[in-house]
Amino acid sequence: MRRWNVLVMLLANAPTLLLAANACEQELRSTRSDTQQYYMILAGQTDVFYDRSGPTFVMLQRTAADETDVGAFGIYAGERKQPVFGPVPARVYERFVGESRKPADVLLRLAISKPQYDRALAVLQSWDRRVREKALLYPDVAMDNILLVKQATEELNRCRETIVRYELDWGLQDDISEHNVASRIPYEYFRELARLNAAQHVPAANQSLE
């Protein structure tokens, strides 16, 4: 298995689909003849940090034959159990995916197309650049993480409705942002997406990081 660091890998493979005028046309024409498989994995925990929130991050995975590229970006627990926003170390996401999880933990694994994967990857790359350049949008990384998970997941429905969505928009119908502190919002968002899209979850028995 190859573990890619969002920092490095896609500078050489940065997708042009995000800006291409025919991005949606390409997605609608895509077929299952591609021998590679693509996944987005949404992972979240609670009761790790002082405010009872926890690590919440987006993972992307590409598999081909016996080769796998995988990486993650978002908030994870640093050496002192403090929230860190950036590329998630392999030891962190592998432990979360591989170990028995608490009932409150969230793990939603979605099979996606190559265009969806490319667009989501471009989102992660843009946030990686912000981290490296110290150009985050908010002094509170919890707010940056909200934007990251919102942008990445919304790319799945950019061209066609492939998942049941939840409108995380701070509007009158958005109970998640209305009733949760910022650090908790990504977790609650993932939990609601997992509930709405339970039928699309790919069990670990069908897809592995090994």
C-alpha positions in Angstrom: 0.0 0.0 0.0 1.2 3.5 -0.8 0.3 6.2 1.7 0.3 9.6 0.1 0.7 12.8 1.9 -1.7 15.4 0.6 1.1 17.8 0.9 3.2 16.2 -1.8 1.4 13.7 -3.9 -1.0 15.8 -6.0 1.3 18.7 -6.8 2.4 16.4 -9.6 -1.1 15.1 -10.3 -3.2 18.2 -9.6 -6.5 17.7 -11.4 -7.7 20.2 -14.0 -11.3 19.0 -13.7 -12.2 21.5 -11.0 -11.7 24.4 -13.5 -12.6 22.6 -16.7 -15.8 23.7 -18.5 -16.6 20.1 -19.4 -16.0 18.6 -15.9 -19.6 17.5 -15.5 -19.8 16.2 -19.1 -16.8 14.0 -18.3 -18.4 12.7 -15.1 -21.6 11.9 -16.8 -19.7 10.0 -19.5 -17.6 8.1 -17.1 -18.1 4.3 -17.1 -17.2 1.5 -14.8 -14.5 0.3 -17.3 -11.9 2.0 -15.2 -10.0 -0.8 -13.3 -9.3 1.5 -10.4 -11.7 2.1 -7.5 -12.2 5.3 -5.7 -13.5 6.0 -2.2 -14.3 8.9 0.1 -14.2 8.0 3.8 -15.7 10.4 6.4 -14.4 9.7 9.9 -15.2 11.4 13.2 -15.0 10.9 16.9 -16.1 12.7 20.1 -14.8 13.1 23.6 -11.2 13.5 22.7 -10.6 17.2 23.1 -11.4 19.5 26.1 -14.7 20.6 24.6 -15.8 16.9 24.0 -15.2 17.2 20.3 -12.7 15.0 18.5 -10.8 14.2 15.3 -12.9 14.7 12.2 -11.3 14.2 8.7 -11.9 13.4 5.1 -10.0 10.4 3.6 -9.6 9.6 -0.1 -8.5 6.3 -1.4 -7.7 4.9 -4.9 -7.1 1.2 -5.4 -5.8 -0.6 -8.5 -4.9 -4.3 -8.5 -2.8 -4.8 -5.4 -1.8 -1.2 -5.1 -3.6 1.4 -2.9 -3.1 5.2 -2.6 -4.7 6.7 0.5 -4.5 9.9 2.5 -6.5 12.1 4.8 -6.9 15.7 5.8 -8.7 17.5 8.6 -8.5 17.7 12.4 -6.7 15.0 14.4 -5.2 14.7 17.9 -1.6 15.9 18.2 1.0 14.4 20.5 -0.4 16.4 23.5 -4.0 15.5 22.4 -4.5 19.0 21.0 -6.5 19.6 17.8 -4.2 19.8 14.7 -5.5 20.8 11.3 -3.7 19.4 8.3 -2.7 16.2 6.6 -3.6 13.3 8.9 -0.7 10.9 9.7 -1.1 7.4 8.4 -0.8 5.9 11.9 -3.8 8.0 12.9 -6.2 7.2 10.1 -5.1 3.6 9.9 -5.8 3.1 13.6 -9.2 4.7 13.3 -10.3 2.6 10.3 -8.7 -0.6 11.4 -9.6 -0.8 15.1 -12.9 -1.5 16.8 -14.7 1.8 17.2 -16.9 3.2 19.9 -20.6 3.3 19.1 -20.5 7.1 18.9 -17.7 7.1 16.2 -18.7 7.8 12.6 -17.2 6.1 9.6 -19.0 6.5 6.2 -17.2 4.9 3.2 -18.6 5.9 -0.2 -17.6 4.5 -3.6 -17.2 7.5 -5.9 -16.2 8.1 -9.5 -12.8 9.3 -10.8 -14.1 12.8 -11.5 -15.6 13.1 -8.0 -12.3 11.8 -6.6 -10.3 14.3 -8.6 -12.5 17.3 -7.5 -12.4 16.3 -3.9 -8.6 15.8 -4.1 -8.3 19.3 -5.5 -10.2 20.6 -2.4 -7.8 18.8 -0.1 -4.8 20.1 -2.0 -6.1 23.7 -1.7 -6.3 23.4 2.1 -2.9 21.8 2.2 -1.5 24.8 0.4 -3.2 27.1 2.9 -1.7 25.2 5.8 1.8 25.3 4.3 1.5 29.0 3.5 -0.1 29.8 6.9 -3.0 31.3 5.1 -6.0 29.7 6.8 -9.2 31.6 6.7 -9.9 31.6 10.4 -7.9 31.8 13.6 -10.0 28.9 14.9 -9.1 25.8 13.0 -12.5 24.3 13.8 -14.0 26.8 11.4 -11.5 25.9 8.7 -12.4 22.3 9.2 -16.1 23.0 8.7 -15.3 24.6 5.3 -13.0 21.7 4.3 -15.6 19.0 5.0 -18.4 21.0 3.4 -16.4 21.7 0.2 -15.1 18.1 -0.1 -18.5 16.4 0.4 -20.4 18.9 -1.8 -18.1 17.9 -4.7 -19.9 14.6 -4.8 -23.1 16.2 -5.9 -21.7 18.9 -8.1 -22.7 17.3 -11.4 -25.4 14.9 -10.3 -27.2 13.8 -7.1 -25.1 10.8 -6.0 -25.7 11.0 -2.2 -28.5 12.3 0.0 -27.2 15.7 1.1 -27.6 17.8 4.2 -27.5 21.6 3.7 -24.8 22.8 6.1 -25.5 26.5 5.4 -26.3 28.1 8.7 -29.8 28.7 7.5 -33.1 28.3 9.3 -33.3 24.6 8.5 -29.7 23.8 9.5 -30.1 22.4 13.0 -26.5 21.2 13.1 -24.9 24.6 12.9 -27.7 26.1 15.1 -27.2 23.7 18.0 -23.5 22.8 18.1 -20.2 24.5 18.8 -17.9 24.9 15.7 -15.6 22.1 16.8 -18.5 19.6 16.9 -20.2 20.6 13.6 -18.1 18.4 11.2 -18.8 15.3 13.4 -22.5 15.9 13.5 -22.5 16.6 9.8 -20.8 13.3 9.1 -23.1 11.5 11.4 -26.1 12.9 9.6 -24.7 12.0 6.2 -24.0 8.5 7.5 -27.6 8.2 8.5 -29.0 9.6 5.3 -26.7 7.4 3.1 -26.5 4.2 5.2 -27.4 2.2 2.1 -24.4 3.5 0.2 -21.9 2.6 2.9 -19.2 0.2 1.7 -18.4 -2.3 4.5 -14.8 -2.9 5.4 -15.2 -6.5 4.2 -15.6 -5.2 0.7 -12.9 -2.6 0.8 -9.7 -2.5 2.9 -6.7 -0.3 3.5 -4.5 -3.4 3.7 
